[in-house]
Amino acid sequence: MVALQRAVGNRGMRRVLARQPAPAPTFRLLIADEDRHGLSDAVVNDALPLVRAELARITKDSADDTVKAGFDVQHVKTRPVRNDDFTRSLGSNTFLIFLTSGKDSKHAIEFMRDYIPMSEDDKKVFEQKFKKSLGGEGGVDLGYEPHARRRTSQSIGFVSSQMPLKELKKSGAGAASASAVLADVILHELGHALGHTTSLASMDHDDRGIMTPQLVLGSSGAHHSQQFSSGSARIVRTRLEELARKLAARRP
């Protein structure tokens, strides 16, 4: 009888727990329009579920509840309001990626300058990296190298519309293919911001999956969204868990 009561009680508790809402994500990814990038709302909106699904796939295996809760992913058409709280959250629990036409490095870096202070020398370095990386990766993550005593991932990403726009025109591709390309490049640059760089982990790029140095697109046919390799997923989870511990330490 006791065993039966215990079994019934356990089933009841599981039902109660199943009805509990999932914890709200602490981490968030903001994808904002930097200029007239030329992508339709449909292409951008269809990329968001792909980004969410891949982030959920790699965070669900974390032992940290904050990381396991995943990401709040939003696309905003206006630039986020710059204030001290937002600036402090960058690289801590907020990650910002601008969609851009990829043509004007000076304009892009001025956007970045509103959120991350920089010297004129820094500005020139960022402009050079912007031009170089957008041509190869289709995007770039720009930020400062961590100090010896402070591991930081404060940065801002930029994703060019050029690769998705080419995908729209490609034979056998189309809007769904363009959304998949856009999602892959967003995740690639977010991967850099989340520790996939030699300044924070073992490598900048992987030899397979989303973190390969260049996104390889066929001359025809649709592109299907990729995934982080197991090694890349481990790097990102480890960094998120480190950030989650820092966030927990700040709470009163």
N, C-alpha and C positions, 0 to 999 in steps of 0.2 A: 504493500500500500504506500509506504514512504517513497519507494522508487517511482511508483506511478505518479504521486504528487509532484515529485521532483521533475519528472519528465514533462508533465503538464505545465509546471511553472517555468521551465526552461523554454518551452515553445511559446508561452505567453510573453516572456521577456524578449525573445527574438522578434516577435510581432511588434512589440513596443519600440524596440531599437530600429526596426525596419521603417517605422513611421517617422522616426526622427529626421529632420532635414539635415542634409549634408553640410558640413562646416563651410562658411563662406571663404573663398580663397583670400589669402593674405598677399600673394604675389599677383601682379597685374602687368599686362603688356598693352601699351597704348600704341596704336598705329595711326599716325596723323598725316594729313596732306601737307607737304612742304611747298608745293607749287602746282601748277596745272600739269599733272603727270600724264593725263590722257587716258587713264583706265576708267572704264565705266563702273558705276556702283555695283552692278551685277558681278563683274569679275572680282572686285575687291571683296564683296560680301560672300561670294562662294569660296574664297580662299580662307576665310576665317574659321569655318568648321574644320578644315583640314589642319590648320594650325592648332586649334583647340584639341582635336583628337590626338595628334602626335604628342603634344605636351602632356595630356592626360595619360597616354600610354607609358611615358617614361617616368612620370612622377608617382603613379599608383603603387609602384614597388618600393617606395621609400618607407623606412621605419618611422620617419618623422611625420606627425600628423599635419603640420603646417605645409610641408612639401606635398604630402599625399593629397591635400585638398586642391592642388593644382593651381591653375592660372585663371584670372579674369582677363579675357582678351576682348578689346574694344577697338573699333575704328572710329576716329573722330575727324571731322572735316575742318575743325579749327584747331590751331595750335594750343596745347595745354597752357593754362595760365601759369606764368612763372611767379613763384613765391618761395619763401625760405623752406616751408614744409615740403613742397614738391621737389625742390633742388636736393634736399637732404634725402629724400626717398629714392632718388635716381641711383640705380645700382645696388640698392638695399632691398627694396621690395617692388619698386617700379622700374620698368624698362620701356624706353621710348624709341620707336622707329618711325622715321619719316619716309613717306612715299614721295619720290622725286622723279623729274624727267631725266635727271642724271647729266644735265648739260652745263650747269652753272655752279662750279665748286665754291666760288666766292659767296654766292647767295646762300648756299647750303651751310657754309661755315658760319655765316652771320646768324643763321637760325640757331646753330649749336651754341654760339657765343652767348646767346640770351640765357642759356641754362647752365653752361659750364664756363666759368671765367678762364680766359687764356691770354697769353702775351702775344705780341705780334709775331715772334718766332714760332710759337706754338701754332698760330693760325696758318703760317706758311707750310709747316709740316703736315697739318691736317688737310690742307688743300691739295698737297701733292699726293697724299695717301688716298684721298677721295677720288682723284682722277685715275690713279693706278688701279685701285680695287674695283671700282664700279665697272671698268672695262673688262675685267676678268671674272670676278665673282658675281657681278650683277648687283652688288651691294657692298657696304663697308660698315664696320663698327669702329667708331672713333672715340678714344678715351686716353687717359693718362696711364702710364705704367705704374703699377703699385709701388708704394714706398716699402722699404725693407721691413718696417714694423706695422704696416697697414695694408692688408690685402683688400684692394678695392676693385670693383668692377663698374665704377661710375663711367658711363659712356653714353653715346647716342648713336643709333644706327640709321643708315640711309639705304633704301632699296629702290633701285631704278626701275622704271616702268618699261624700259627698252626691250628686255627679254620677253615679258608677257605680251607686249604689243606685237613683237615679231611672231610669237606663237599664234596670235589671232589670225595672222595672214597666211600661216603655213598650211600646206595641203594636208588634209586629214586631221587637222588639229581643231582649233576653235576656242570658244569661251571657257569650257571646262578645263582644257589643256592650259590655257593662259592662267587660270586660277591656281592650278597645281604648280606651275612654275613660280608664281608669285608666292605661294605658301612655302615652297622649298627655300626660296631666297630669304624670306622673312625668318624662317627657322634657322637658317645658316647663320645669319648675322646675330640673331638672339643667342645662338650657341656660343659665339665668340664672347658676347657680353656675359654669358653664364659660365665663364671659366675655361672655355675651349681655346686657350691661348697659352703659349709657353711662359707668359708672365704669371699665370695662375695655375697651370697644370702641365701635363707632359708634352702637349703638342698643339699647334695651331690648326692643323687639318688632319683628316683621317684618309685612309686609302679607299674607303667605301662609305656609302650612305650620304646623308645630308651634308656632312662636313668635309666632303672631298673638295680639293682646291677650286675646281670649276664644275659648274653644272653642265653636264653633257646632254645636249638636245639633238635628236635625230633630224635629218633633213626633211622628213615627212612623218606623218602619223602623230597621234596624241601623246602628250607627256603625262605620266602618272606620278602622283606625289610619292616621295621617298620617305625613308625613316632614318632616324639616328641609328648608327651601329650600336651594338651592345657596349663597346668601349666608350663611344661618344656619350651615350646615355648615362653611363656611370660617372663620367666627368661632370656632366651637368647636374646630376642628382647630388653628387658630393658637394658641389659649390652651393646649390640651393640649401642643403642641410647646414652648411657652414653659415650661410646668411640667416637661416631660421634660428640658429642658436644665438646669433648676435641680436636678432630682433627680440627674442625671448629675454635676453639679459637686460635689455633696455626697459622692459615693462616693469612698472612699480609692483 
